[in-house]
Amino acid sequence: MPTPLPYFDEAAISAALTYEALIPAMRQALADYSAGRALQPVRSVLSVTEHTGWFAVMPAVYGGVMGAKMVTFYPRNAETHRHSHMAVIQLFRADNGEPLATFAGRLITEMRTAAVSAIAVDLFAPAKPLILAILGSGIQARSHLKALRHVRQFDEIRVWSRTEAHARRFADETGAKVMSAEEAVCGADVVLTLTSSPEPILRGAWLKPDAVVCAIGAVTPERRELDSEAMRGAVVVESREAAQREPGDILLANATVAAELGELLAGQSLDRRNLPVVYKSVGIAIEDIAAAKLVYETLSR
């Protein structure tokens, strides 16, 4: 009988995947992507208009493996206490096409997203204790705080959420201070936007000139978390190609992309022009495939 294809659920992934290993793996994957050492098209997205969601397929070939993440985004799931993002990742050998394993994709997506934000903060924020502002109080807020603590210390953590009870729950868990969005952002060194808001929650007028913004939550062309003034900063992305087609934060503000993270990791300089740096995340397939490969190799040992 053929050996059954392994399936790694969230419990197995949680036991195997750590930020200590994931952050370096994402650094390497981003550098390799920008250097042309990976094969990856922009994801294909189908709108499920009837149910106000979308379904996307994200393939890549990288590091001796290839695979695809199939991911859904249903923002209304928050009303029924389901995850807004759910996914499955399939991994193959690149040399002969042999299937290797299937992975629950939600946790990998959560952790690789936070790991890449940690890389951006490590690149752009000063190496001293910082003030962190978090707009949003859900799963990504928690995972980002864990990941960012691997690269920086924070003297003060501030949180805002559209639902104050959620913000207070997050504050009770983490020691953060609950504030209005403007109060949280003013004077903050690092600002995270981690919501599913379809319209801006962060105003550029609130940001100090040397702030670092990680804009995570809006990844479709009609949604944006940052206003046009905030997007005047030095905009950094994972993929120029994806940035020109997907994120409303960039498209609606007609913002110019200054660099890819992978280019900066390889030594390219960034002209900040005495303006905030805005890392606009869209999430790219090579991150998921590299993370799944890391899990597979860890569990195979």
Secondary structure, DSSP 8 states (H G I E B T S, - for coil): ------EE-HHHHHHH--HHHHHHHHHHHHHHHHTT-SB----EEEEEGGGTEEEEEEEEEETTEEEEEEEEE-GGGGGGT--SEEEEEEEEETTT--EEEEEE-HHHHHHHHHHHHHHHHHHHS-SS-EEEEEE--SHHHHHHHHHHTTT--EEEEEEE-SSHHHHHHHHHHH--EE--HHHHHTT-SEEEE----SS--B-GGGS-TT-EEEE-S--STT--SB-TTGGGSEEEES-HHHHTTS-HHHHTTT--EEEEHHHHHTT-----TTS-EEEE----HHHHHHHHHHHHHHHH-
